[in-house]
Amino acid sequence: MVEQQRSLRDDNGGRDRLLPWPMVKDLTGLSRTTAWRLQRTGVFPQPVAVSPGRVCWREQELKGWTLSRVPRAQMPERVKISK
């Protein structure tokens, strides 16, 4: 975990950029609605208000969230329940 945090810091020279939604969408592949739902449950990083009516997300938090996702190959198989 510490190595992941170091590598995140080193990617940008220690600076944490604020990313607007289009860049967040490109980085995560999520729709705005899905990101909003995940934010409500506390799973996705919260945006930062940068001015009235304008929010951005911290790049390091998004990268950390992306690294925390379980690769599909490691996910348990879904169990089908017959009715």
Beta strands, then each sheet from edge to edge (+ up, - down):
strand 1: 18-19
strand 2: 48-51
strand 3: 54-58
sheet 1: 1+ 3- 2+
end
